[in-house]
Amino acid sequence: MHIGFIGAGLMGGPLARNLIRAGKDVLVYDLNAEAAARTASVGPTGRTASALVDLAGCDLVFTSLPLPTHVEGVMLGDDGLLQRLKPGAIHVELSTIDPQTSARLEAAAKARGCAFLQCTLGKTPAHAEKAEEPLFIGGDRAVFDSLADIWPVIGNPAYYMGGVAASCAVKLISNMVGMTNLAVLAEGLRIGEKAGIERAALIALLQDTGARSFQMDVRGPWIAADDYGNRFGLDLALKDVRLGCEMASTWGMKIPAMSAALETFRKASAAGYGREDCNAVYKATE
């Protein structure tokens, strides 16, 4: 099986490297040629592509890109890769995108005689590098089953979600809940400061209460240490929360708490913290 991989960034790079380390024939493409070369160099079966059209002969193509518009730009339209893929090829979309975009990609693949699966990712780049990334996969069940030997290579466990909308939704919901928790944590730490409680001390105390969360355990100590190094960028978090709120709005839902968190992240981005870790939302909290 010839595999094409588009996007060798923080999440895509590790997954592509896992495939290469497992001896899979992988052709890597990224606008950043150095990132593509670093990824392909981890094993003898990794190669780089100089242009998207080089992936036209692949049996399986993965995309891992920042925004829905990037995925559509690469795959759809008269110049998109989908028009050059052979019938029967499979497109697996790994990016965090909205259900509407995923549905368009699925329909376009079907019209071309290709297959499409949405595969969203549940954890961090560090988990991805170790193939410990939960995979939430939607699309045709037979196509999902046909890639049974691929899923354990890139992540574990692989959950079949049914339709592509469910695959998109679980990741967006996860990030919406996580980032809302983080925004609330930032406000709580600011309140604690007003009460004269040092940040690290307050986090340690709260971890022994019902306030404890993943974001508190992971990002709380970073905030206490004024460590805002980019592990998951604030602008990426903003994008995910925005997409999630738009998804809920499309379905006629009102989500006031998550909508408030969205405004907090917008404020932090406008203040110039977009390239820092999402925990920099604390710096924009008064």
Phi, psi and chi 1 to 4 in degrees:
 res  aa     phi    psi   chi1   chi2   chi3   chi4
   1 MET       -  128.0  175.6 -178.3  -75.7      -
   2 HIS   -93.7  123.2  -61.6  -66.5      -      -
   3 ILE  -112.5  132.2  -59.7  173.6      -      -
   4 GLY  -106.8  141.7      -      -      -      -
   5 PHE  -132.4  118.0 -151.6  105.2      -      -
   6 ILE  -108.4  113.2  -56.2  170.7      -      -
   7 GLY   108.3  102.3      -      -      -      -
   8 ALA  -112.8   43.2      -      -      -      -
   9 GLY   -86.4 -151.8      -      -      -      -
  10 LEU   -60.5  -37.7  -72.3  175.2      -      -
  11 MET   -98.6  -44.4  -64.8  -59.5  -72.0      -
  12 GLY   -65.4  -40.5      -      -      -      -
  13 GLY   -54.3  -52.2      -      -      -      -
  14 PRO   -59.5  -40.5  -26.0   34.6      -      -
  15 LEU   -67.1  -41.6  -58.2 -173.0      -      -
  16 ALA   -63.4  -40.4      -      -      -      -
  17 ARG   -63.8  -37.2  -71.7 -168.8  -73.6  -86.4
  18 ASN   -60.5  -41.4  -70.1  -22.4      -      -
  19 LEU   -64.2  -42.4  -70.1  165.7      -      -
  20 ILE   -67.0  -42.9  -64.8  166.9      -      -
  21 ARG   -61.5  -29.2  -68.1 -176.6 -173.6  114.4
  22 ALA   -82.3    3.2      -      -      -      -
  23 GLY    86.6   12.6      -      -      -      -
  24 LYS   -78.1  146.6  -54.6  -64.4 -176.2 -177.8
  25 ASP   -79.7  106.7  176.7   17.5      -      -
  26 VAL  -125.3  128.6 -177.7      -      -      -
  27 LEU  -107.8  116.5 -172.9   57.8      -      -
  28 VAL  -103.6  132.1 -176.4      -      -      -
  29 TYR  -127.1  134.1  176.5   77.8      -      -
  30 ASP  -152.4  145.5 -165.1  -71.6      -      -
  31 LEU   -59.7  -28.3  -71.3  176.2      -      -
  32 ASN   -89.0   99.1 -176.9  -26.1      -      -
  33 ALA   -60.6  -32.5      -      -      -      -
  34 GLU   -66.4  -40.1  -69.3 -176.3    4.2      -
  35 ALA   -63.9  -42.2      -      -      -      -
  36 ALA   -62.5  -42.6      -      -      -      -
  37 ALA   -65.7  -41.3      -      -      -      -
  38 ARG   -61.1  -41.6  -77.3 -163.3  -56.6  -88.0
  39 THR   -67.8  -47.2  -66.1      -      -      -
  40 ALA   -66.1  -23.5      -      -      -      -
  41 SER   -76.9   -4.1   68.4      -      -      -
  42 VAL   -76.2   -9.6  -60.6      -      -      -
  43 GLY  -163.9  161.8      -      -      -      -
  44 PRO   -67.8  -16.3   23.1  -33.1      -      -
  45 THR   -93.3    3.0   59.4      -      -      -
  46 GLY   -93.3  134.9      -      -      -      -
  47 ARG  -137.1  160.0  -63.0  173.6  -68.5  123.5
  48 THR  -108.1  149.2   59.6      -      -      -
  49 ALA  -107.2  140.3      -      -      -      -
  50 SER   -88.4  -16.2   58.4      -      -      -
  51 ALA  -151.9  156.4      -      -      -      -
  52 LEU   -58.3  -37.5  -81.5  171.8      -      -
  53 VAL   -60.6  -21.2   70.1      -      -      -
  54 ASP   -63.1  -21.0  -65.0  -17.5      -      -
  55 LEU   -89.6    2.9  -79.4   67.0      -      -
  56 ALA   -60.1  -29.6      -      -      -      -
  57 GLY   -89.0    4.9      -      -      -      -
  58 CYS   -74.1  147.4  -68.9      -      -      -
  59 ASP   -82.0  -29.5  -55.1  -65.4      -      -
  60 LEU  -139.3  127.5  171.8   61.8      -      -
  61 VAL  -124.7  126.5  172.7      -      -      -
  62 PHE  -101.1  142.8  -70.2   91.5      -      -
  63 THR  -122.8  133.1   49.2      -      -      -
  64 SER  -138.8   94.2 -179.7      -      -      -
  65 LEU  -132.2  161.9  -61.4  165.8      -      -
  66 PRO   -66.9  -42.8  -21.9   32.8      -      -
  67 LEU  -129.1  154.7  -64.3  171.3      -      -
  68 PRO   -54.9  -39.4  -26.1   34.1      -      -
  69 THR   -63.3  -32.1   53.0      -      -      -
  70 HIS   -66.7  -42.4  -64.4  144.1      -      -
  71 VAL   -64.0  -46.9 -176.7      -      -      -
  72 GLU   -62.4  -40.2  -71.0 -168.9  -65.9      -
  73 GLY   -62.5  -36.8      -      -      -      -
  74 VAL   -75.5  -39.9  162.9      -      -      -
  75 MET   -97.9  -33.0  -63.9  -58.2  -61.4      -
  76 LEU  -103.8  172.6  -57.2 -175.3      -      -
  77 GLY    86.1  172.0      -      -      -      -
  78 ASP   -61.6  -29.6  -67.4  -19.6      -      -
  79 ASP   -99.1    4.1  -64.1  -32.9      -      -
  80 GLY   -73.9  156.4      -      -      -      -
  81 LEU   -62.3  -31.9  180.0   61.6      -      -
  82 LEU   -56.6  -36.1 -175.7   59.4      -      -
  83 GLN   -67.2  -16.1  -67.7  -58.3  -44.9      -
  84 ARG  -104.9  -12.2  -66.5  169.5  169.7   79.4
  85 LEU   -71.0  148.4  -69.1  179.8      -      -
  86 LYS   -77.2  148.4   57.2 -171.0  176.6 -175.7
  87 PRO   -54.3  138.6  -26.6   36.1      -      -
  88 GLY    94.8  -11.8      -      -      -      -
  89 ALA   -67.2  156.5      -      -      -      -
  90 ILE  -117.0  130.8  -58.0  171.1      -      -
  91 HIS  -106.9  120.5  173.0 -156.3      -      -
  92 VAL  -109.8  118.2  176.5      -      -      -
  93 GLU   -99.3  120.3 -146.8  -58.9  -72.4      -
  94 LEU  -102.9   -9.5  -60.4  164.1      -      -
  95 SER   -73.6  162.8  -42.6      -      -      -
  96 THR   -87.6  101.1  -57.6      -      -      -
  97 ILE  -129.6  173.1   62.4  174.2      -      -
  98 ASP   -85.4  157.8   56.4  -76.4      -      -
  99 PRO   -60.8  -33.3  -25.6   35.0      -      -
 100 GLN   -65.4  -44.3  -66.9   76.4   23.4      -
 101 THR   -63.4  -42.3  -61.2      -      -      -
 102 SER   -62.2  -39.6 -171.4      -      -      -
 103 ALA   -64.6  -38.2      -      -      -      -
 104 ARG   -64.4  -41.3  -73.3 -166.1  -65.9  -87.4
 105 LEU   -64.4  -40.8  -68.9  163.2      -      -
 106 GLU   -63.8  -45.2 -178.2  179.9   41.8      -
 107 ALA   -64.3  -40.8      -      -      -      -
 108 ALA   -64.9  -40.8      -      -      -      -
 109 ALA   -63.3  -43.6      -      -      -      -
 110 LYS   -61.5  -42.4 -176.4  177.1 -179.3  179.8
 111 ALA   -63.8  -28.1      -      -      -      -
 112 ARG   -85.0   -9.6  175.7   63.4  179.1  163.0
 113 GLY    85.7   18.3      -      -      -      -
 114 CYS  -109.1  171.7  -63.0      -      -      -
 115 ALA  -110.3  155.2      -      -      -      -
 116 PHE  -138.1  135.5  175.2   82.8      -      -
 117 LEU  -130.6  137.9  -66.4  173.9      -      -
 118 GLN   -96.4  125.6 -177.3   67.8   50.4      -
 119 CYS  -130.5   96.9  175.4      -      -      -
 120 THR   -91.3  159.2   54.8      -      -      -
 121 LEU  -115.4  141.5  -49.8  170.9      -      -
 122 GLY   -98.7  -14.1      -      -      -      -
 123 LYS  -133.3 -142.7  -69.4 -174.1  178.3  178.3
 124 THR  -106.6  168.7   67.0      -      -      -
 125 PRO   -56.8  -34.5  -28.6   36.9      -      -
 126 ALA   -63.2  -40.7      -      -      -      -
 127 HIS   -66.7  -38.6  -68.6   94.8      -      -
 128 ALA   -61.7  -40.3      -      -      -      -
 129 GLU   -62.2  -29.6 -162.8   74.4   59.2      -
 130 LYS   -99.0   10.2  -63.9 -176.9  -72.6 -175.7
 131 ALA    57.8   36.7      -      -      -      -
 132 GLU  -110.4   21.4  -64.3  175.2   -6.9      -
 133 GLU   -85.6  119.2 -165.5   77.9   33.9      -
 134 PRO   -61.8  137.1  -18.0   30.3      -      -
 135 LEU  -113.2  126.5  -49.6  173.8      -      -
 136 PHE  -112.8  104.5  -54.9  102.8      -      -
 137 ILE  -115.5  130.2  -54.6  163.1      -      -
 138 GLY  -126.6  151.4      -      -      -      -
 139 GLY   136.6 -162.5      -      -      -      -
 140 ASP   -63.7  127.7 -173.9  -85.0      -      -
 141 ARG   -63.4  -37.1 -179.5   61.9 -168.5 -111.0
 142 ALA   -65.1  -36.2      -      -      -      -
 143 VAL   -69.1  -42.6  179.5      -      -      -
 144 PHE   -55.5  -47.4  167.6   82.0      -      -
 145 ASP   -65.7  -31.6  -71.3  -19.8      -      -
 146 SER   -67.6  -18.3   74.3      -      -      -
 147 LEU  -105.6   26.2  -62.7  178.4      -      -
 148 ALA   -58.8  -28.6      -      -      -      -
 149 ASP   -83.0  -13.7   64.3  -34.9      -      -
 150 ILE   -88.1  -40.7  -64.8  -66.6      -      -
 151 TRP   -55.9  -46.9  -55.1  128.8      -      -
 152 PRO   -65.0  -20.2  -18.6   32.1      -      -
 153 VAL   -73.4  -38.5  175.8      -      -      -
 154 ILE   -95.8  -21.6   63.9  171.7      -      -
 155 GLY  -172.5  173.8      -      -      -      -
 156 ASN  -166.4  132.7 -171.0   53.7      -      -
 157 PRO   -83.9  167.5   30.8  -35.3      -      -
 158 ALA  -106.3  113.8      -      -      -      -
 159 TYR   -98.2  126.7  -61.8  102.7      -      -
 160 TYR   -86.7  121.0  178.9   67.1      -      -
 161 MET   -98.7   -9.9  -58.6  -61.0  -58.7      -
 162 GLY    98.1 -116.7      -      -      -      -
 163 GLY   -79.2  166.4      -      -      -      -
 164 VAL   -67.4  -29.4  -62.3      -      -      -
 165 ALA   -61.8  -40.7      -      -      -      -
 166 ALA   -65.3  -39.4      -      -      -      -
 167 SER   -61.4  -46.5  173.1      -      -      -
 168 CYS   -63.3  -43.7  -68.0      -      -      -
 169 ALA   -64.2  -40.8      -      -      -      -
 170 VAL   -63.1  -38.0   68.8      -      -      -
 171 LYS   -71.1  -43.6  177.9   59.7  179.0  -65.7
 172 LEU   -63.7  -41.9  -68.9  174.9      -      -
 173 ILE   -61.8  -43.7  -66.5  166.6      -      -
 174 SER   -57.0  -48.2  171.3      -      -      -
 175 ASN   -72.0  -33.4  -75.8   -2.9      -      -
 176 MET   -64.0  -45.9  -68.6  163.4   75.3      -
 177 VAL   -64.4  -46.0  170.7      -      -      -
 178 GLY   -61.9  -44.8      -      -      -      -
 179 MET   -73.5  -31.1  -66.9  -56.5  102.1      -
 180 THR   -66.2  -40.6  -59.7      -      -      -
 181 ASN   -59.1  -41.1  -75.5  -16.2      -      -
 182 LEU   -66.8  -41.0 -176.0   57.1      -      -
 183 ALA   -63.9  -40.1      -      -      -      -
 184 VAL   -67.5  -40.1  171.0      -      -      -
 185 LEU   -59.6  -43.8  172.9   61.9      -      -
 186 ALA   -58.6  -43.0      -      -      -      -
 187 GLU   -65.6  -40.4  -68.4 -179.2   -2.8      -
 188 GLY   -62.1  -40.1      -      -      -      -
 189 LEU   -66.4  -36.8  -67.3  175.9      -      -
 190 ARG   -64.7  -39.9  -70.3  -63.5 -169.2 -169.5
 191 ILE   -63.5  -41.8  -65.1  169.2      -      -
 192 GLY   -60.5  -38.6      -      -      -      -
 193 GLU   -61.0  -40.4  -70.3  171.2   -3.4      -
 194 LYS   -62.7  -30.5  -67.6  -67.4 -174.5 -178.3
 195 ALA   -85.4   -1.0      -      -      -      -
 196 GLY    85.6   21.2      -      -      -      -
 197 ILE  -102.4  124.2  -51.4  173.3      -      -
 198 GLU   -65.5  144.9 -168.2  -91.7  -28.2      -
 199 ARG   -56.2  -52.1  -87.3  179.3  -87.6  166.1
 200 ALA   -60.7  -39.1      -      -      -      -
 201 ALA   -65.6  -42.3      -      -      -      -
 202 LEU   -65.0  -40.9  179.7   56.3      -      -
 203 ILE   -61.3  -44.4  -70.7  165.0      -      -
 204 ALA   -61.0  -39.3      -      -      -      -
 205 LEU   -68.4  -44.0  -67.3  169.8      -      -
 206 LEU   -66.9  -27.1  -68.2  176.5      -      -
 207 GLN   -67.2  -11.3  -74.5  172.1  -35.1      -
 208 ASP  -102.9   19.2 -162.4   30.6      -      -
 209 THR  -132.3  179.8   74.9      -      -      -
 210 GLY   -69.2   -5.5      -      -      -      -
 211 ALA   -79.8   -8.4      -      -      -      -
 212 ARG   -62.9  142.4 -172.1  173.9 -173.5  176.0
 213 SER  -151.5  168.7   69.3      -      -      -
 214 PHE   -58.1  -46.1  173.3   86.6      -      -
 215 GLN   -63.0  -37.0  -63.0  -61.8  -22.1      -
 216 MET   -64.2  -45.3  179.8 -179.5  -67.5      -
 217 ASP   -65.5  -40.5  -72.6   -9.8      -      -
 218 VAL   -89.2  -53.3  173.2      -      -      -
 219 ARG   -94.1  -17.6  -71.4 -170.1  160.4   83.1
 220 GLY   -57.4  -50.6      -      -      -      -
 221 PRO   -61.9  -33.4  -26.6   36.5      -      -
 222 TRP   -65.1  -42.2  -63.6  -16.0      -      -
 223 ILE   -62.5  -43.1  -66.3  173.7      -      -
 224 ALA   -60.5  -31.8      -      -      -      -
 225 ALA   -94.2    8.1      -      -      -      -
 226 ASP    53.8   40.5  -72.5  -43.4      -      -
 227 ASP  -102.8  106.6  178.0   -1.8      -      -
 228 TYR  -117.2   24.8  -55.9  103.7      -      -
 229 GLY   -58.7  139.9      -      -      -      -
 230 ASN   -75.5  103.9 -169.5  -19.3      -      -
 231 ARG  -100.9  -41.1  -73.1   88.1  166.2 -179.4
 232 PHE  -139.5  107.6  177.5   53.1      -      -
 233 GLY   -61.7  146.0      -      -      -      -
 234 LEU   -61.0  -40.2 -169.7  142.0      -      -
 235 ASP   -66.3  -33.6  -84.9  -11.1      -      -
 236 LEU   -67.7  -40.1  -77.8  177.0      -      -
 237 ALA   -62.2  -43.0      -      -      -      -
 238 LEU   -58.7  -45.2  169.0   59.2      -      -
 239 LYS   -58.0  -45.3 -179.6  -94.4  -67.5 -174.3
 240 ASP   -66.7  -42.5  -70.5   -5.3      -      -
 241 VAL   -65.6  -38.6  177.7      -      -      -
 242 ARG   -62.6  -47.2  175.1 -177.9   59.8   78.9
 243 LEU   -61.1  -39.4  -71.9  176.3      -      -
 244 GLY   -65.9  -42.5      -      -      -      -
 245 CYS   -65.3  -38.1  -72.2      -      -      -
 246 GLU   -66.6  -37.6  -69.9  172.9   -5.3      -
 247 MET   -60.4  -47.7  173.7 -178.9   70.5      -
 248 ALA   -63.8  -39.6      -      -      -      -
 249 SER   -63.6  -39.8  177.1      -      -      -
 250 THR   -59.3  -32.6  -62.2      -      -      -
 251 TRP   -90.9   10.1  -67.1  -26.2      -      -
 252 GLY    75.6   23.0      -      -      -      -
 253 MET   -98.2  149.1  -59.8  179.7   65.2      -
 254 LYS  -110.8  127.0  -65.2 -178.0  178.7  179.5
 255 ILE  -132.0   77.5   45.9  171.5      -      -
 256 PRO   -61.7  -38.1   19.1  -31.3      -      -
 257 ALA   -67.3  -46.1      -      -      -      -
 258 MET   -70.0  -32.9  -68.4  174.9  174.9      -
 259 SER   -65.6  -37.2  -63.3      -      -      -
 260 ALA   -65.7  -39.8      -      -      -      -
 261 ALA   -63.3  -37.9      -      -      -      -
 262 LEU   -58.4  -43.5  173.7   61.0      -      -
 263 GLU   -66.0  -35.2  -66.4  -52.1  -47.6      -
 264 THR   -63.9  -42.8  -59.9      -      -      -
 265 PHE   -69.8  -34.4  -82.7   88.9      -      -
 266 ARG   -62.9  -41.1  -80.2  177.6  170.5  155.3
 267 LYS   -62.8  -43.4  177.6 -177.5  175.1 -177.6
 268 ALA   -65.1  -39.8      -      -      -      -
 269 SER   -64.9  -44.3  179.8      -      -      -
 270 ALA   -62.7  -27.1      -      -      -      -
 271 ALA   -79.8   -2.9      -      -      -      -
 272 GLY    99.0   15.3      -      -      -      -
 273 TYR  -100.4   11.0  -55.7  129.4      -      -
 274 GLY   -60.5  -31.3      -      -      -      -
 275 ARG   -90.8   -1.0  -65.8 -177.6  179.4  -85.3
 276 GLU   -90.1  174.3  -61.5 -175.2   53.6      -
 277 ASP   -62.1  155.4 -169.0   81.0      -      -
 278 CYS   -60.2  -19.4   54.5      -      -      -
 279 ASN   -67.5  -10.3   68.9  -15.7      -      -
 280 ALA   -68.5   -4.5      -      -      -      -
 281 VAL   -57.8  -27.1   69.3      -      -      -
 282 TYR   -58.5  -38.9  165.9   81.6      -      -
 283 LYS   -69.2  -20.4  -62.9 -160.6  -76.8 -172.6
 284 ALA   -97.8    5.6      -      -      -      -
 285 THR   -99.0  129.1  -56.6      -      -      -
 286 GLU  -101.6      -  -60.8  175.6   -3.0      -
